[in-house]
């Protein structure tokens, strides 16, 4: 397990003085990325093999939204590891040790040169310290879009500030973009996001929104190919 301490600051708050979901996701991402420092065998293998880990899926349950100046602890732990995929929990706790956000995610191991999946060898996998899978409502990692009923919105150009060190749109930024399309007063209680094709600087994302009473699903596509699907639920 790896952990980071945070405080809810002005820059991470919304207009009501509560932690923005986008900021919470950045906290989770930072902790997950720095986790590799706690696994020297994996870290060295990735360096030697010119590999990186990218997010393929994340599910988030929102138990309570923290407020300005609250102290938080983010923890991440890997509970299963396959040659090309890793499964982890990343939780955010308040100062009393109660979870504010519960998540599980699926990460893919990628060759930096080719952008394709790449295996970790068995000997390196055996060096991994696995933790227990934490309690939450685990849902399917494949999001199926409705066949019809989607409404297209204005194109979203990918800006320089959207790009991270992997040279594509950072995973939290897809969710930030999708949230701008939610109806007013839609109170997000949980979400699932599936990442399909990395989007690069200069490309243009076309959003299509599918809405029911309790769920809003946003598909973000480039040249008719889906880059990411974000499903928000108010239940």
C-alpha positions in Angstrom: 0.0 0.0 0.0 1.1 3.5 -0.8 -0.4 6.7 0.7 -0.3 10.5 0.3 -1.6 13.2 2.6 -3.6 16.2 1.1 -5.5 19.2 2.3 -8.6 20.6 0.5 -7.3 24.0 -0.7 -8.9 26.9 -2.5 -7.6 25.7 -5.9 -9.2 22.3 -5.4 -12.7 23.6 -4.3 -15.8 24.4 -6.3 -17.9 27.5 -5.8 -19.5 25.9 -2.7 -16.2 25.3 -1.0 -16.3 21.5 -1.5 -13.7 19.4 -3.2 -14.1 19.2 -7.0 -14.5 15.7 -8.3 -11.7 16.6 -10.9 -9.4 17.4 -8.0 -10.2 14.2 -6.1 -9.4 12.3 -9.3 -6.1 14.1 -9.6 -5.3 13.1 -6.0 -6.0 9.5 -6.8 -4.0 9.6 -9.9 -0.9 11.1 -8.2 -1.0 8.4 -5.5 -1.4 5.6 -8.0 1.5 6.9 -10.2 3.8 7.3 -7.2 2.9 3.8 -6.0 5.6 2.4 -8.2 8.3 3.9 -5.9 7.1 1.3 -3.3 7.8 -1.6 -5.8 11.4 -1.3 -6.8 11.3 -4.6 -8.8 8.4 -3.3 -11.0 9.9 0.2 -11.2 13.3 -1.1 -12.5 11.6 -3.5 -14.9 9.5 -0.7 -16.4 12.7 1.4 -16.8 14.7 -1.4 -18.4 11.8 -2.3 -20.8 10.8 1.3 -21.6 7.3 0.6 -20.3 4.6 2.6 -18.5 1.2 2.0 -16.9 -1.9 3.7 -18.3 -5.4 3.7 -16.9 -8.0 1.5 -18.8 -10.9 1.8 -16.4 -11.9 3.4 -13.2 -15.1 3.2 -11.0 -15.7 5.7 -8.3 -18.2 5.7 -5.4 -18.7 9.0 -3.7 -19.5 8.5 0.0 -19.1 12.2 1.1 -17.6 15.3 -0.6 -15.0 16.9 1.7 -15.0 20.6 2.4 -12.4 23.4 2.4 -9.4 22.8 4.7 -10.2 19.2 5.5 -7.2 16.9 5.8 -7.3 13.8 3.6 -5.3 10.7 3.1 -5.2 8.9 -0.3 -4.2 5.3 -0.3 -3.6 2.9 -3.2 -3.1 -0.8 -3.2 -2.8 -3.5 -5.9 -4.9 -6.5 -5.2 -4.3 -8.5 -8.4 -1.6 -8.5 -11.1 -1.6 -10.1 -14.5 1.2 -10.1 -17.1 -0.4 -7.1 -18.9 -2.9 -5.7 -16.4 -3.0 -4.6 -12.8 -6.1 -4.2 -10.5 -6.0 -1.6 -7.7 -8.1 0.1 -5.1 -7.5 3.8 -4.5 -9.5 5.3 -1.5 -9.6 8.8 -0.1 -10.2 9.0 3.7 -11.0 11.9 6.0 -9.2 12.7 9.2 -11.4 10.3 11.1 -10.4 7.4 8.8 -13.8 7.3 7.0 -13.8 6.8 3.3 -15.0 9.8 1.2 -14.2 8.1 -2.2 -13.9 4.4 -3.0 -12.5 3.4 -6.3 -11.1 0.4 -8.2 -9.2 0.6 -11.4 -7.8 -1.5 -14.2 -4.3 -0.5 -15.5 -2.6 -1.6 -18.7 1.1 -2.0 -19.2 2.3 -0.3 -22.3 5.5 -0.3 -24.4 6.3 3.4 -24.7 7.9 3.0 -28.2 4.9 1.2 -29.8 2.0 2.2 -27.6 0.9 -1.4 -27.4 0.3 -3.8 -24.5 3.5 -5.4 -23.2 3.9 -8.3 -20.8 5.7 -8.3 -17.5 7.7 -11.5 -17.0 6.7 -14.0 -14.3 9.8 -13.5 -12.2 9.1 -9.8 -11.9 5.4 -10.4 -11.1 6.5 -12.6 -8.2 8.2 -9.7 -6.6 4.9 -7.8 -6.2 3.4 -7.3 -2.8 -0.4 -7.8 -3.2 -2.9 -6.3 -0.7 -6.5 -7.4 0.1 -9.3 -6.3 -2.2 -11.2 -3.6 -0.4 -15.0 -3.5 0.1 -17.1 -1.6 -2.5 -19.7 -2.2 -5.1 -17.6 -3.6 -8.0 -19.3 -3.1 -11.4 -18.5 -4.3 -14.9 -15.5 -2.5 -16.5 -17.1 -2.5 -20.0 -19.6 0.3 -20.6 -22.1 -0.4 -23.3 -23.5 2.7 -25.0 -27.2 2.9 -26.0 -27.8 2.3 -29.6 -29.7 5.5 -30.1 -30.9 8.6 -28.3 -27.6 10.3 -28.1 -27.3 14.1 -28.5 -24.1 15.5 -30.1 -22.5 18.6 -28.6 -19.9 21.1 -29.8 -16.5 19.8 -30.5 -13.9 20.1 -27.7 -10.3 20.9 -29.0 -7.5 19.2 -27.1 -5.3 21.9 -25.5 -1.7 21.7 -24.4 -2.8 21.8 -20.8 -4.8 18.6 -21.3 -1.7 16.6 -22.0 0.4 14.7 -19.4 3.9 13.2 -19.5 2.6 10.2 -21.5 1.9 12.8 -24.3 -1.8 12.2 -24.4 -4.9 13.6 -22.6 -4.6 13.0 -18.9 -7.3 10.6 -17.7 -8.9 13.1 -15.2 -9.3 15.6 -18.0 -11.7 13.4 -19.9 -14.0 13.4 -16.9 -13.6 17.2 -16.4 -14.7 17.7 -20.0 -17.6 15.3 -19.7 -18.8 17.0 -16.4 -19.3 20.3 -18.3 -22.1 18.5 -20.2 -24.1 17.3 -17.2 -27.5 18.9 -16.5 -27.7 21.5 -13.8 -28.2 20.1 -10.3 -27.1 16.6 -11.4 -25.5 15.3 -8.1 -22.9 12.7 -9.1 -22.9 9.8 -6.6 -20.8 7.4 -8.7 -19.1 7.1 -12.0 -17.5 4.6 -14.4 -15.0 5.6 -17.1 -13.6 3.4 -19.8 -10.5 4.6 -21.7 -10.2 3.2 -25.2 -7.9 5.2 -27.5 -5.4 7.9 -26.3 -6.2 11.4 -27.6 -3.3 13.7 -28.4 -2.7 17.4 -28.6 -4.3 19.1 -31.6 -7.1 16.5 -32.0 -10.7 17.3 -31.5 -13.1 15.4 -29.3 -16.8 15.1 -30.3 -19.1 14.5 -27.3 -22.3 12.5 -27.6 -24.5 12.5 -24.5 -27.1 9.8 -23.5 -29.5 10.8 -20.7 -31.9 8.9 -18.5 -33.4 9.9 -15.1 -30.5 8.6 -13.1 -27.6 8.2 -15.5 -25.8 10.5 -17.9 -23.3 8.8 -20.3 -20.9 10.9 -22.3 -19.0 9.4 -25.2 -15.9 11.3 -26.4 -14.8 10.4 -29.9 -12.1 11.4 -32.4 -12.7 10.7 -36.1 -15.7 8.5 -35.2 -13.6 6.3 -32.9 -14.5 6.4 -29.2 -11.6 7.7 -27.0 -13.4 7.5 -23.6 -16.8 6.8 -22.2 -17.8 8.4 -18.9 -20.9 7.2 -17.1 -22.3 9.4 -14.3 -24.9 8.2 -11.8 -26.9 10.2 -9.3 -27.9 7.1 -7.3 
